């Protein structure tokens, strides 16, 4: 696949689209994650700010007596409470309790004049109040979040304004870390997706490439098989045309040769058509399947191919190892062709004075037909490929032994169409055993008696 430009380009295109789609999805997820964190922290800070401001407001309301006047009890609410009319150092850093380290407090009278401060002492922070609105402020490059509340006295008179603010420096630093993580993690994630997509696209295309290679091999083999009879016909015609005078005997011989080659071509085309119909699902078992007795099938095949076995000087035997009829549901013509293909294949590859035996037996779940021969055998490395189309052991393409290479392929296809399977056991030089396994059909409970 690595040497095929078409598949390489397709794999690259598939991986590219996958990376692009996943990159967009990952980017949108990262943006959504960033906005979710930002929103959650904003909500938390605002809730916290409102809670602190409400607590301070309620505490001050219990100790304030007159508008715009600070009582001694009010100065004790916060450790670093400072009146503006005293010498408050606005440039010193906050040294209060840890809970108020990020907060500042401003008390303004109703004329918006600053009266007292507590907590942080940010320089350049504009004193604004929009009761009870939350505001975002900036001073010396630092951001703050502030809320304004109207302060009331014990008698519920308007005392002035309470400004409670919070530094957003820790929040900004946290968001900055999250941003760096996303900016660094997003490219790394996309690179990881790119590597994974390249691997996955290769894995996904491997079966397609395997099918493509099979089609290529099938096309090459079909061309080779068709070329042989066509070449024979052409050679026969050319040699006949070169004769100065054609006798009746020579004409008959020429026609007989062309007829045999034409028969070979017709058989090959018919076999290919059957395989194509089975692959496409067009070749199906009829809805009303017939009940087939395998005992009769085995005996009929053994009787019919006895003359072929005699011509090949091979002994053909049948052996029924059950005392009752073994029945399956299916198509009699297809099953007949399946078993006959196995028998013909065994006869063709068995040396003279050898033996081919057709054995019928059953196991608890299925019927078994064994076609056992004492032929040349099949090497272990070849056993997995003998059911491939046009494949013959040792690339044997002789008409005497190899056939067209479609017999076993058709046999396996028919077996699978009947919910069965074919397996092979072989030892080179000792012979092979092909086993057809079919689910048997019984209308009543039967007990099979083995001989």
C-alpha positions as CSV (number, residue, x, y, z in Angstrom):
1,X,0.0,0.0,0.0
2,X,2.9,2.3,0.7
3,X,4.0,2.0,-2.9
4,X,0.6,2.7,-4.5
5,X,0.3,6.5,-5.1
6,X,-3.5,6.3,-5.4
7,X,-3.9,4.8,-1.9
8,X,-1.2,7.1,-0.5
9,X,-3.1,10.1,-1.8
10,X,-6.4,8.8,-0.6
11,X,-4.9,8.0,2.8
12,X,-3.4,11.5,3.1
13,X,-6.7,13.1,2.0
14,X,-8.7,11.0,4.5
15,X,-6.2,11.8,7.3
16,X,-6.2,15.5,6.4
17,X,-10.0,15.7,6.5
18,X,-10.1,13.9,9.8
19,X,-7.5,16.2,11.3
20,X,-9.3,19.3,10.0
21,X,-12.7,18.1,11.4
22,X,-11.2,17.0,14.7
23,X,-9.2,20.2,14.9
24,X,-12.3,22.3,14.5
25,X,-14.2,20.3,17.0
26,X,-11.2,20.4,19.5
27,X,-10.9,24.2,19.0
28,X,-14.6,24.7,19.6
29,X,-14.4,22.5,22.7
30,X,-11.3,24.4,24.0
31,X,-13.1,27.7,23.4
32,X,-16.1,26.4,25.2
33,X,-14.0,25.1,28.0
34,X,-12.2,28.4,28.3
35,X,-15.5,30.4,28.4
36,X,-17.0,28.0,30.9
37,X,-14.1,28.4,33.3
38,X,-14.2,32.2,32.8
39,X,-17.9,32.4,33.4
40,X,-17.8,30.1,36.4
41,X,-15.0,32.1,38.1
42,X,-16.8,35.4,37.3
43,X,-20.0,34.1,38.9
44,X,-18.0,32.8,41.9
45,X,-16.2,36.2,42.4
46,X,-19.4,38.2,42.0
47,X,-21.3,35.9,44.5
48,X,-18.4,36.2,46.9
49,X,-18.2,40.0,46.5
50,X,-21.9,40.4,47.1
51,X,-21.7,38.2,50.2
52,X,-18.8,40.2,51.7
53,X,-20.4,43.5,50.9
54,X,-23.7,42.4,52.4
55,X,-22.0,41.1,55.6
56,X,-20.1,44.4,56.0
57,X,-23.2,46.4,55.3
58,X,-25.2,44.5,57.9
59,X,-22.4,44.9,60.5
60,X,-22.1,48.6,59.9
61,X,-25.8,49.2,60.1
62,X,-25.8,48.0,63.7
63,X,-23.2,50.5,64.9
64,X,-23.8,53.6,62.8
65,X,-26.0,56.2,64.5
66,X,-25.9,59.4,62.4
67,X,-25.4,60.0,58.7
68,X,-21.7,60.6,57.6
69,X,-20.4,60.0,61.1
70,X,-18.1,57.0,62.1
71,X,-18.6,55.5,65.5
72,X,-15.8,53.8,67.5
73,X,-17.6,50.5,67.1
74,X,-17.5,50.9,63.3
75,X,-13.7,51.2,63.4
76,X,-13.4,47.9,65.1
77,X,-15.3,45.9,62.4
78,X,-12.1,45.6,60.3
79,X,-8.6,45.4,61.7
80,X,-7.1,48.0,59.4
81,X,-10.1,50.4,59.3
82,X,-8.8,53.9,58.8
83,X,-10.4,57.3,58.8
84,X,-9.3,59.6,56.0
85,X,-9.1,62.6,58.4
86,X,-6.4,60.7,60.3
87,X,-2.9,60.0,58.9
88,X,-3.7,56.9,56.7
89,X,-0.9,55.7,54.6
90,X,-2.5,54.8,51.2
91,X,0.8,53.5,49.7
92,X,1.5,50.7,52.2
93,X,0.6,47.3,51.2
94,X,-2.3,45.5,52.8
95,X,-1.3,43.8,56.1
96,X,-4.7,42.8,57.3
97,X,-6.2,39.4,57.9
98,X,-5.7,36.8,55.0
99,X,-9.4,36.7,54.3
100,X,-9.4,40.4,53.3
101,X,-6.1,40.4,51.6
102,X,-7.7,40.8,48.1
103,X,-10.4,43.3,49.2
104,X,-10.7,47.0,49.7
105,X,-13.4,49.0,51.4
106,X,-14.4,52.6,50.9
107,X,-17.0,54.6,52.9
108,X,-18.4,57.7,51.2
109,X,-20.9,60.2,52.5
110,X,-24.0,61.2,50.5
111,X,-21.9,63.9,48.8
112,X,-19.5,61.2,47.5
113,X,-16.6,62.3,49.7
114,X,-14.3,59.6,51.0
115,X,-14.5,59.1,54.8
116,X,-12.8,55.8,55.6
117,X,-10.9,53.0,54.0
118,X,-9.9,49.5,54.8
119,X,-8.1,46.6,53.1
120,X,-6.2,47.2,49.9
121,X,-5.0,50.7,49.0
122,X,-4.9,50.7,45.2
123,X,-3.5,53.9,43.7
124,X,-5.4,55.6,40.9
125,X,-8.6,53.8,41.5
126,X,-11.6,56.0,40.6
127,X,-14.3,56.3,43.3
128,X,-17.6,55.6,41.6
129,X,-20.9,54.3,42.9
130,X,-23.8,53.0,41.0
131,X,-25.9,51.4,43.7
132,X,-26.1,48.4,43.7
133,X,-24.4,47.6,40.4
134,X,-21.3,45.5,39.9
135,X,-18.4,47.2,38.1
136,X,-15.0,46.3,36.6
137,X,-12.3,48.9,37.2
138,X,-8.7,49.2,36.2
139,X,-5.9,51.0,38.1
140,X,-2.2,50.9,37.2
141,X,-2.7,48.0,34.9
142,X,-4.5,45.9,37.5
143,X,-8.2,44.9,37.4
144,X,-10.7,45.1,40.2
145,X,-14.3,44.1,40.6
146,X,-16.4,46.5,42.8
147,X,-19.9,46.7,44.2
148,X,-21.6,49.8,45.6
149,X,-24.3,49.7,48.4
150,X,-26.2,52.4,50.2
151,X,-25.4,52.3,53.9
152,X,-28.1,52.9,56.5
153,X,-28.0,53.9,60.1
154,X,-29.7,52.1,63.0
155,X,-32.8,54.2,62.4
156,X,-32.8,53.2,58.7
157,X,-31.5,56.7,57.6
158,X,-29.2,57.0,54.6
159,X,-25.7,57.2,55.9
160,X,-23.7,57.2,52.7
161,X,-22.2,54.7,50.3
162,X,-20.2,51.5,50.9
163,X,-17.8,50.5,48.1
164,X,-16.4,47.0,48.4
165,X,-13.9,45.8,45.8
166,X,-11.8,42.8,45.0
167,X,-8.5,42.5,43.2
168,X,-8.7,40.3,40.2
169,X,-5.0,39.6,40.1
170,X,-5.3,36.0,41.2
171,X,-8.2,35.4,38.8
172,X,-6.2,36.9,35.9
173,X,-3.2,34.8,36.7
174,X,-5.3,31.7,36.8
175,X,-6.9,32.5,33.5
176,X,-3.5,33.3,32.1
177,X,-2.3,29.8,33.1
178,X,-5.4,28.2,31.6
179,X,-4.8,30.2,28.4
180,X,-1.2,29.0,28.2
181,X,-2.3,25.4,28.8
182,X,-4.9,25.6,26.0
183,X,-2.5,27.4,23.6
184,X,0.1,24.8,24.2
185,X,-2.2,21.8,24.5
186,X,-4.3,22.5,21.4
187,X,-1.4,22.2,18.9
188,X,-0.1,19.1,20.7
189,X,-3.6,17.7,20.6
190,X,-3.9,18.4,16.9
191,X,-0.5,16.8,16.3
192,X,-1.6,13.7,18.2
193,X,-4.8,13.6,16.2
194,X,-2.8,13.9,13.0
195,X,-0.6,10.9,14.0
196,X,-3.6,8.9,15.1
197,X,-5.6,9.8,12.0
198,X,-2.7,8.7,9.8
199,X,-2.5,5.4,11.6
200,X,-6.3,4.9,11.6
201,X,-6.7,5.8,8.0
202,X,-4.0,3.3,7.1
203,X,-5.8,0.6,9.2
204,X,-9.2,1.5,7.7
205,X,-7.8,1.3,4.1
206,X,-5.9,-2.0,4.6
207,X,-9.0,-4.2,3.9
208,X,-9.8,-2.0,0.9
209,X,-6.3,-2.3,-0.4
210,X,-6.4,-6.1,0.2
211,X,-9.6,-6.2,-1.8
212,X,-8.0,-4.1,-4.5
213,X,-5.1,-6.4,-4.7
214,X,-7.4,-9.4,-4.9
215,X,-9.3,-7.7,-7.8
216,X,-5.9,-7.1,-9.5
217,X,-4.8,-10.7,-9.0
218,X,-8.2,-11.9,-10.1
219,X,-8.1,-9.8,-13.3
220,X,-4.6,-11.0,-14.1
221,X,-5.5,-14.6,-13.5
222,X,-8.7,-14.3,-15.5
223,X,-6.8,-12.7,-18.4
224,X,-4.2,-15.5,-18.3
225,X,-6.9,-18.2,-18.2
226,X,-8.8,-16.7,-21.1
227,X,-5.7,-16.1,-23.1
228,X,-4.8,-19.7,-23.3
229,X,-7.9,-21.1,-25.1
230,X,-8.0,-17.9,-27.3
231,X,-4.4,-18.4,-28.3
232,X,-5.1,-22.1,-29.1
233,X,-8.0,-21.1,-31.3
234,X,-6.0,-18.5,-33.0
235,X,-3.1,-20.8,-33.6
236,X,-5.4,-23.5,-35.0
237,X,-7.1,-21.1,-37.4
238,X,-3.7,-19.7,-38.6
239,X,-2.2,-23.1,-39.1
240,X,-5.3,-24.2,-41.0
241,X,-5.3,-21.2,-43.2
242,X,-1.7,-21.8,-44.2
243,X,-2.6,-25.2,-45.7
244,X,-2.9,-25.0,-49.5
245,X,-5.8,-27.4,-49.6
246,X,-8.1,-28.3,-46.7
247,X,-9.5,-31.8,-46.6
248,X,-12.6,-32.8,-44.9
249,X,-10.7,-34.7,-42.2
250,X,-8.5,-31.7,-41.5
251,X,-11.5,-29.4,-41.4
252,X,-13.2,-31.7,-38.9
253,X,-10.1,-31.8,-36.7
254,X,-9.9,-28.0,-36.7
255,X,-13.5,-27.6,-35.8
256,X,-13.2,-30.2,-33.0
257,X,-10.2,-28.3,-31.5
258,X,-12.1,-25.0,-31.7
259,X,-15.1,-26.6,-30.1
260,X,-13.1,-27.9,-27.2
261,X,-11.5,-24.5,-26.6
262,X,-14.9,-22.8,-26.9
263,X,-16.4,-25.3,-24.4
264,X,-13.5,-24.4,-22.0
265,X,-14.2,-20.7,-22.5
266,X,-18.0,-21.2,-22.0
267,X,-17.4,-23.2,-18.8
268,X,-15.0,-20.6,-17.4
269,X,-17.4,-17.7,-18.1
270,X,-20.3,-19.7,-16.5
271,X,-18.1,-20.3,-13.4
272,X,-17.2,-16.6,-13.2
273,X,-20.8,-15.6,-13.5
274,X,-21.8,-18.0,-10.7
275,X,-19.1,-16.5,-8.4
276,X,-20.0,-12.9,-9.2
277,X,-23.7,-13.6,-8.5
278,X,-22.8,-15.2,-5.2
279,X,-20.5,-12.3,-4.2
280,X,-23.2,-9.8,-5.1
281,X,-25.9,-11.7,-3.2
282,X,-27.9,-12.4,-6.4
283,X,-27.4,-16.1,-6.1
284,X,-29.6,-17.1,-3.2
285,X,-31.3,-20.3,-2.0
286,X,-35.0,-20.4,-3.0
287,X,-37.5,-19.6,-0.2
288,X,-39.0,-23.1,-0.5
289,X,-35.9,-25.2,-0.2
290,X,-36.0,-28.9,-0.8
291,X,-35.0,-31.6,1.6
292,X,-31.9,-33.4,0.3
293,X,-30.8,-36.9,1.3
294,X,-27.0,-36.8,1.5
295,X,-26.9,-40.6,1.4
296,X,-28.3,-40.7,-2.1
297,X,-26.2,-37.7,-3.1
298,X,-22.9,-39.5,-2.1
299,X,-23.9,-42.7,-3.8
300,X,-25.0,-41.0,-7.0
301,X,-21.7,-39.0,-7.3
302,X,-19.6,-42.1,-6.6
303,X,-21.5,-44.0,-9.3
304,X,-21.3,-41.1,-11.9
305,X,-17.6,-40.4,-11.5
306,X,-16.6,-44.1,-11.5
307,X,-15.8,-43.9,-15.2
308,X,-13.6,-40.9,-14.7
309,X,-11.8,-42.7,-11.8
310,X,-11.3,-45.7,-14.0
311,X,-9.8,-43.5,-16.8
312,X,-7.4,-42.0,-14.3
313,X,-6.6,-45.5,-12.9
314,X,-7.9,-44.4,-9.5
315,X,-10.1,-46.4,-7.1
316,X,-13.2,-44.4,-6.2
317,X,-15.2,-45.6,-3.1
318,X,-18.1,-44.4,-1.0
319,X,-18.7,-45.1,2.7
320,X,-21.9,-44.3,4.6
321,X,-21.1,-44.3,8.3
322,X,-24.7,-43.8,9.5
323,X,-27.7,-46.2,9.4
324,X,-30.3,-43.6,8.8
325,X,-30.9,-40.9,6.1
326,X,-29.0,-37.7,6.6
327,X,-31.1,-34.8,5.3
328,X,-30.2,-31.1,4.8
329,X,-32.2,-28.2,3.3
330,X,-30.9,-26.5,0.2
331,X,-30.5,-26.7,-3.6
332,X,-29.8,-30.1,-4.9
333,X,-28.0,-28.9,-8.0
334,X,-25.7,-26.7,-6.1
335,X,-24.8,-29.3,-3.5
336,X,-24.3,-31.8,-6.3
337,X,-21.8,-29.5,-8.0
338,X,-20.1,-28.8,-4.7
339,X,-19.3,-32.4,-3.9
340,X,-18.6,-33.3,-7.5
341,X,-16.0,-30.5,-7.6
342,X,-14.3,-31.9,-4.6
343,X,-14.3,-35.4,-6.1
344,X,-13.0,-34.3,-9.5
345,X,-10.3,-32.3,-7.8
346,X,-9.3,-35.4,-5.7
347,X,-9.2,-37.6,-8.8
348,X,-7.1,-35.2,-10.8
349,X,-4.5,-34.9,-8.1
350,X,-4.3,-38.6,-7.2
351,X,-1.6,-40.7,-8.9
352,X,-2.5,-43.9,-10.7
353,X,-3.3,-46.9,-8.4
354,X,-4.3,-44.4,-5.8
355,X,-7.6,-44.2,-4.0
356,X,-10.4,-41.6,-3.5
357,X,-13.0,-42.2,-0.8
358,X,-16.3,-40.3,-0.2
359,X,-17.3,-40.6,3.5
360,X,-20.6,-39.5,5.0
361,X,-21.0,-39.2,8.7
362,X,-22.6,-36.9,11.3
363,X,-21.7,-35.1,14.5
364,X,-24.3,-33.9,17.1
365,X,-24.9,-30.6,15.1
366,X,-24.1,-31.2,11.5
367,X,-23.6,-33.6,8.6
368,X,-20.0,-34.2,7.4
369,X,-18.9,-35.3,3.9
370,X,-15.2,-36.2,3.7
371,X,-13.5,-36.5,0.3
372,X,-10.3,-38.3,1.1
373,X,-7.5,-39.1,-1.4
374,X,-4.1,-40.6,-1.4
375,X,-2.7,-38.0,-3.9
376,X,0.2,-35.7,-4.0
377,X,-1.0,-33.6,-1.0
378,X,-0.8,-29.9,-0.4
379,X,2.0,-28.0,1.3
380,X,0.9,-26.3,4.5
381,X,1.8,-22.8,3.2
382,X,-0.5,-23.4,0.2
383,X,-3.6,-24.7,2.2
384,X,-4.9,-21.3,3.0
385,X,-4.9,-20.2,-0.6
386,X,-6.3,-23.2,-2.5
387,X,-9.8,-21.7,-2.2
388,X,-8.7,-18.5,-4.0
389,X,-9.9,-18.0,-7.5
390,X,-7.7,-19.2,-10.3
391,X,-5.1,-20.4,-7.7
392,X,-3.5,-23.8,-8.1
393,X,-0.7,-25.4,-6.2
394,X,2.7,-24.7,-7.7
395,X,0.9,-22.5,-10.2
396,X,-0.1,-25.6,-12.1
397,X,-2.0,-24.4,-15.1
398,X,-2.1,-27.6,-17.1
399,X,-5.6,-28.6,-18.3
400,X,-5.0,-32.2,-17.2
401,X,-4.5,-31.5,-13.5
402,X,-5.2,-27.8,-12.8
403,X,-8.5,-27.1,-14.5
404,X,-9.4,-23.4,-14.4
405,X,-8.7,-22.9,-10.7
406,X,-12.4,-22.0,-9.9
407,X,-13.7,-25.4,-8.7
408,X,-12.8,-25.0,-5.1
409,X,-13.8,-21.4,-5.0
410,X,-17.3,-22.3,-6.3
411,X,-17.5,-25.2,-3.8
412,X,-16.7,-22.9,-0.8
413,X,-19.2,-20.3,-2.0
414,X,-21.9,-22.9,-2.3
415,X,-21.1,-24.3,1.2
416,X,-21.3,-20.8,2.7
417,X,-24.6,-20.2,0.9
418,X,-25.9,-23.3,2.7
419,X,-24.6,-22.1,6.1
420,X,-21.8,-24.6,5.9
421,X,-18.0,-24.6,5.5
422,X,-15.2,-26.5,3.9
423,X,-11.9,-27.4,5.6
424,X,-8.8,-29.2,4.4
425,X,-6.2,-31.4,6.0
426,X,-3.3,-32.5,3.9
427,X,0.2,-34.0,4.2
428,X,2.5,-33.7,1.1
429,X,3.1,-37.1,-0.5
430,X,0.3,-38.8,1.6
431,X,-2.9,-37.2,0.4
432,X,-5.6,-34.7,1.4
433,X,-9.0,-34.7,3.1
434,X,-11.6,-32.1,2.3
435,X,-14.4,-31.9,4.8
436,X,-17.8,-30.4,4.0
437,X,-19.8,-29.4,7.1
438,X,-23.6,-28.8,6.6
439,X,-26.3,-28.3,9.2
440,X,-28.6,-31.3,8.8
441,X,-32.4,-31.2,8.8
442,X,-34.6,-33.5,10.8
443,X,-38.4,-33.4,11.4
444,X,-38.2,-35.7,14.4
445,X,-35.6,-36.6,16.9
446,X,-33.2,-39.1,15.4
447,X,-30.5,-41.2,16.9
448,X,-27.7,-41.9,14.4
449,X,-26.1,-45.3,14.6
450,X,-22.5,-45.4,13.5
451,X,-21.1,-48.4,11.7
